[in-house]
Amino acid sequence: MSKIDFSKVGFETLMIHAGQAPDKETGALSTPIYQTSTFCFETVEEGQGKFAKKIPGFIYSRSGNPTNRALELKIAALEGAEDAVATASGMGAIGAVMVAFLSTGDHVVCGDCVYGGTSVVMRTNLKQFGIDVTFVDTSDAIAVEAAVKANTKLLYFETPTNPLMVVTDIKKMAEIAKRKGIKLVVDNTFAPPPLQYPIKLGADLAVHSVTKYLNGHGDVLGGLVVGGKADIALVRGNGVTKICGTPPSPGNSFLVLRGIKTLSLRVRQHCNNALAFAKYLSGNKYIKKVYYPGLADHPQHALAKEQMNGYYTGMLSFELGAVKGLSSYEAGKKLLNFLAIPSIAVSLGDPDTLIQHPASMTHASVPKEAREAAGITDGLIRMSVGLENVEDLIADFENAFASM
């Protein structure tokens, strides 16, 4: 048991210490990797008590593991939530939420611009189980309220959205969800604490791909669902441990725990670099439009400044205009191929800058008409600004434009 009163300390102290204390058996400072599938009982009575949940402890790593539990407790503390459950991937977290709260005949209101994998779940998988989904621009509160039906069970969105960086007012959506008696689920992957706190703003659940900023080193797959104890118990029992069977490996949880200890330092630097780079792009003659909530001309800049605590995110997107007679799509391909520092890859939140073409990569599974309706054009480029020297990134882009 920690001697720290976590209700009275700042984010950075939570980041280092919440969920973790020196190992009782050995005194090890780092949480050990409990690389085991099952746990033994001293007596039959102990086993009976643990299965009946009358005795705390671990039974089988699909339903709980000490390394995974340390990660869950840490994220719950960072989000200001009662509990959390870890999964093997971000999509595992999203799938477990859907399994936990939806049944045949239910309805979901979903943001019209979401990650391609999430879109497949909403457009294809849920439909297979008789669950209807309405897609709506969640930055428009009137449109959201109009989309809610008598059988609506979930309101789901990302903020900022992937890849167009549209910002939704979480507090306003929470008011609608509460009034309508539905669950509010926010994908917080693009703006994790200390940037944005959906639970504190009224969301019932927040989901993360911990593969991204929370881990921050590009070497882990993982997901998390954060929320109240009762809701997390449903997600854990009905989704993660049974139907989906998607707990993370303890080794991956260990790496995420290690990564989180530098979270605030990394994320704030990502944000500082992204803002500087977005300003550079805004003044570049070849760039038609920049999508970044930290820019003063972003439609929801004022909301983003307040809701994201003035740091925004390390993610941005941009559209090229015609470059040297090339279409924006052809110019985009050439640009990516000429760049030296960014890697062409579809993840985000790594120390390395990553750049990709959503229409042919992350959102290729989204029907073309749906992509275009959401504003994801063939000329759109998404960028996860890394931790390199931002002046080097700018120089690299200048060289690439000169080479085209």
ABEGO torsion letter per residue (X at the ends): XBABBAAABBAAAAAAABGBBBBAAAGBABBBBBBBABBBBABAAAAAAAAAGABBEBABAAAEBAAAAAAAAAAAAAAGBABBBBBABAAAAAAAAAAAABBBGBBBBBBABBBAAAAAAAAAAAAAAGBBBBBBBAABAAAAAAABBAABABBBBBOBBOAAGBBBBAAAAAAAAAAAGBBBBBBAAABBOAABBAAAAGBABBBBBAABAAAGAGABBBBBBBEBAAAAAAAAAAAAABAAGABBBAAAAAAAAAAAAAAAAAAAAAAAAAAAAAAAAAABAABABBBBAABAABAAAAAAAAAAGGAEBABBBBBBBBBGGBBAAAAAAAAAAABAABBBBABBGBABBBBBBAAABAAAABBAAAAAAAGBBAABBBBBBBABBAAAAAAAAAAAAAAX
